[in-house]
């Protein structure tokens, strides 16, 4: 799960930087809002799989979820 979180965060950061470079007219506040949006989306998308894996791991079935 750590690798998935790392990979998704890396994709998000690359896309975020690309978007900010393509929109140089964004002021600092607007750029920060876009950053918060991207980070919020990443966290929301990863929350359910992370929670499910944690629960399955506690039950001894975590390996089944990752396969």
C-alpha positions, 0 to 999 in steps of 0.5 A: 500500500505504501508503494501505491500511495507513493506512486499516486502522490508522485503522479499527482505532484507531476500533474500539479506542477505541469498544470501550474506551469501551464497557468502562470497567471495563477497568483499564489493564493490560487496556486495554493488552492489548486495544490490543496485540491490535488492533495485532497483528491489523492487522500480521498481516492486512497482512503478507502483502499487504505482503510480496507487493507488495514482492516483485512490485515487486522483480520489476517487477510491483508494479502488477499486484498493486495493480490 
